[in-house]
Amino acid sequence: MEVQTIGRVRHKNLVSLLGYCSEGACRMLVYQYMENSNLDKWLHHDDSEISPLTWDIRMRILLGTAKG
């Protein structure tokens, strides 16, 4: 099952999957709490509180995650 595989993934740039629920039509994933808002805001929003990540920073995160 994909959820079990995702649950075993550990990396400093990824939040951990703590658990899941699959009952009837209900599906839920429970992830580790992440401070500093959410990834969507860091990637797509340019406001006074959060500036989007530059492409250079995104590539460094991507390459670091791929290398493990």
N, C-alpha and C positions, 0 to 999 in steps of 0.2 A: 504494500500500500504506500502511496506517495507521502502521506502524512508521516508515517514512521521514518521514512528516509529523511524528510525535512527536519524531523525532530532530532536526528543524529548530527546534523550539520552544526559545526562550531567554528566561528571566525570572529575576530575582533570588530569587523565592520558590519556584522549581521546580528540582528536580535534573535534570540533563541525561541523556538516554538516550545511552549511549556505543556500544552495539552490541546485536546480537541474534543468536540462533541458531534456525534452523528446519530441523531435519533429521528426517525421518520423523515420529514422534509426539512428538519432543522440541521444546519451545518454551522459550526463555529470553530474558529482557531483562536487559541489563547497564546499570545506572544509576551515575551519579557517586556517590561515597561521601558520606554525610551524617553529620556529627558530631551529638552530642547525642541519640542514640537514634533512634527512628522516629516517624513521624507518628501512628500508632495510640496510642502511649503519651501523646503530647502532647494528643491529643483525648479520650481515654477513661479514662485511669488517674489516680487520685488517690492517690499514695503519697508517702513522705517525700522521694524524689528528684525527682520530676516532678509538677508541678501541671498539670491540664488547662488548655488555653487558654480564656480567657473568650470569651463570644459576641462581645463588642466587638472583641477582637483577631482572632477568626476572620473577622468581617465586614471589618475593615480589610485583612486578607490577601486575602480574596476579591475585594474591590473593586480593590485594587492589581493583582492578577493579571489581572482582567478588563480593566482600563485599559491594561495592557501596559507 
